[in-house]
Amino acid sequence: MIIKICGLRTIEPLLAAANAGADWVGLVFAPSRRQVRADQAASLVAALRYSPAGQRVKLVGLFVNEDSGQINAIAEHCGLDYVQLSGTESLQQAAAINRPIIKALRLDGSAEEAEWISHSLQPAVGSLQTAELPTANAPLLLIDAHVPGSYGGTGTVADWDRAAELARRTPLLLAGGLTPENVAEAIARVQPWGVDVSSGVEVQGTKDPARIEAFIGAVRRLA
């Protein structure tokens, strides 16, 4: 199962995630308290790649309703492996991005959400079930909590029942309010392809290496 630790801003928790066995780490480029600038991100990536464990970790850049040209420039500058779109981006907008896409959905019933879900159920995308990673023509869905006015990272638990229904039809990442304490139950109920955590591994708003290690350990013990 893929484990993604998102919203990292400093090197200590970034290396803690890599050393503990995270598969993906997420850097937030959208306006938020977890935002990093492109030059900050590039420095973090360089430090990560210098460490033995960090060389195998995949990098995800999170954007919200950003211009595709800007996304491509940042992805190239920072060496991102994947781009996560966490706003109201359409499939047409995503087509201009030159990295594989992870699309965050909040199960809010919007038209663009329905379009993404319909696309994910097509045969070419469904093949992700036997693949290791998303590809340019097979975006991966990420299910987060629906909090009006927010684009994620609130610590609110997602709708596990609806996520489970969708997970039976297409591979997805489960996010939204996951913690070291509840991730095992979430996996048992939803059966996602992977899990994504941000606020659940923070202490007073700061990423905590011990909670990162605890989260990853809780997932790996299920294998």
Sequence and secondary structure as in RCSB ss.txt:
>XXXX:A:sequence
MIIKICGLRTIEPLLAAANAGADWVGLVFAPSRRQVRADQAASLVAALRYSPAGQRVKLVGLFVNEDSGQINAIA
EHCGLDYVQLSGTESLQQAAAINRPIIKALRLDGSAEEAEWISHSLQPAVGSLQTAELPTANAPLLLIDAHVPGS
YGGTGTVADWDRAAELARRTPLLLAGGLTPENVAEAIARVQPWGVDVSSGVEVQGTKDPARIEAFIGAVRRLA
>XXXX:A:secstr
 EEEEE   SHHHHHHHHHHT SEEEEE SSSTTB  HHHHHHHHHHHHHSTGGGS EEEEEESS  HHHHHHHH
HHHT SEEEE SS  HHHHTT SS EEEEE     HHHHHHHHHHTSHHHHGGGGSSS BTTB EEEE    TT 
 S S     HHHHHHHHTTS EEE SS  TTTHHHHHHHH  SEEEESGGGEETTEE HHHHHHHHHHHHTT 
